[in-house]
Amino acid sequence: MSLLLSCTMSNPAWRVVQGSGLVDSQDDFSALLLPTSTTGLLLGSQWPAGPLTAQKVAAQEQALIQRSVDHGNSWQAQQFGRGRFVWAQQVGPRTYALKLVGASGQERSVIYRSDDAGANWQELGQVAEGLKSLLLVGDIGYAVGYRENANGSNVLFKTRDGGKTWRAFQHALPRFVAAAPAGGNSLAFLLASAEQPTDADRLALVDATSFDTTIEPLRTFHASTSFADTAGNLWFLTAPEAGRVRLVARDGVSGRYQEVGVFKQSEPLMAEAVYVSRANAYVVLSSAKAYLNAYKFFHGRLVDGRWSWQEEALPIDYTFGCYGFYPDGQCYIYALAGRLLVRN
């Protein structure tokens, strides 16, 4: 498959939404989801008014979900008591969210589920440690803890009842820096070395039920982040190398790796997020600035077996917090000070 990277820029339908119930800079969001073609969810926390201290935030920070049902034009707030949402993910028709309660290092985790695109939430269960993500395949699933074990890998907890109860799960995986469902009954763990603990050099494919594991090296790149599409293919954004970031695809059937995009500009780029839906791919990158990072958005199209890429001009190109994608190309990007970038 050959590659064409266009240097032209376009702005197909980006707009900035501000106000209409969207929160201001006193609020902090860590996750953005698009569970339906019209619904958007921002999950995070609301800080107390006035000067902030670590003690004040830990004591008064309120977990918050902002929900829109009209393409981001208006928003309604839902309060969830003390704490802060740190993670959320759409798993089929269900939405899962993690809330941390307590000071850093002393957190407990509360797990929520919604079956109606975030209109109503059910508390599934709690874990007496801080969690940062869930890996759910039906009623069997795993939770990734913040704490590391003696081997330098994240601690795992396992559920057999859809998240109601959890137990610590012993595993033999080497140090892993990220984990996600990989389609079907598979989980994908990005493994790193002790020498380079933030960039993955191996991939572990794990059966969610038996935890049988196959580890394969990432021979030609190190990965910063990954995405699993609905066909079981894995997509990796590489760690920066010589000022560039690459997009590499792993075929879910053959297991073959193929480079499908190269992004290089005058300033070094860092990987942020990738989303792939059939013949369209969306990549978010950033470049470090003195005070605020500048962000870049690329749209890739697959036509006749060839990927072509075009950078899209963003109406605001800095201080983004989180991203949400929908298969039809709709994308939300949250910027600070209560602004939302919407790609229709």
Disulfide bonds with the S-S distance in Angstrom:
none
